[in-house]
Amino acid sequence: SKLSVISGALASILINKIIRFAVCQLPPTPAFIAVSGGGCAQQAGRPLPMPDWKDRSNPQFGRRRTVARRQSAVRVRPGSAWQRALAVARERRPRHFAEWQASDAVCHRRRAIDFRALPRSCDPLWGGGVPPIRAWRKRRQIENVLGPLAELTALLKRPAHIVDFCASSGHVALPAAAVLKGVTVEINDLRERPIDIARERIAALPPALRARCTARVGSTETHTGPFDIGVALHACGVATDVVLEACLRRRAAFVLVPCCVGRLAQRANRGRNARSSLPKTEAFAACFDLPKSAVWRGALSSDEAKALARAGDCTARDNLTADDRERRACKTVIDGDRLALAAERGYTVSHFVMRPFGITPKNDVIVGYPSEWISPSGHVFL
């Protein structure tokens, strides 16, 4: 019995090492050739193939099948509250709403990275301890965030200071410091354990790169230092709005990937889960309000906006049904409300979808920078 347990454990370790080795031997993603003047980028070569989620040899096949079964069991009644609210939003949407949805040629700002050429500590697979299949998706997410970051740093005439909010152990910040020359990055998270891991990752970096990276335990709303660009990859619920508000108050640019928009509707309950995490101060209490912008408050009621937020929590990654597309449209309205708030406060804003599409179900990226920043190319952002 003991021998079987030991042999099973050794087999599991061996399989894990083989998978990690196979991921590292994958060819790098195709390079992206930047247009002169800091413009948008175009792809050269064929994209790296995505894992086949229907393959029974995939470690996540069982989980994906369970999620698909649960989603297929949900039946939405025709004429439900969120469908009526979505019809109202489409009828009354602001004039500039469609302009923020960037065209395909402009929105695809992903910057491909050969993670094998970076220090191991910058890689979510080796430095962050992310499992191989998830690490493949995390790398593609990081590339989609680094594209706008590269364009925004080009707008500044000095080295940019980037704060990665809700950063965990620095999956975005550390590759950004390695790829973008001269920038300084700060990893900010409320939990102590991820920051301890981030400090270990920073300590393993080369000295020149290590000097440009710091890590801090603390909430977004208590962050007092100046910064040029705020980043948040999958900050859950109202945490995205708190990061957005922090950027707007400091006239900093932002690159945000919202997540779990259904939590925005929890404020109506006023219960234990409504204000358990964020925000803690009254200065950020308005982050719970829906709609947030004046233009959308004139188009939607609070109940309609909350219905859209609840419906917008779509977790479908691929093979979208008609209901999935409608729910994604609900999330687009919520993100459009955030962009409208930034535009009303003097920001130039844009929205695009991560590529490849299936790397995460929460693949919408909202970008903004103060209008006083001048784009060198004139067509990178709207």
Beta strands, then each sheet from edge to edge (+ up, - down):
strand 1: 32-34
strand 2: 41-43
strand 3: 161-164
strand 4: 184-189
strand 5: 213-217
strand 6: 229-236
strand 7: 253-259
strand 8: 347-353
strand 9: 364-370
sheet 1: 1+ 2-
sheet 2: 5+ 4+ 3+ 6+ 7+ 9- 8+
end
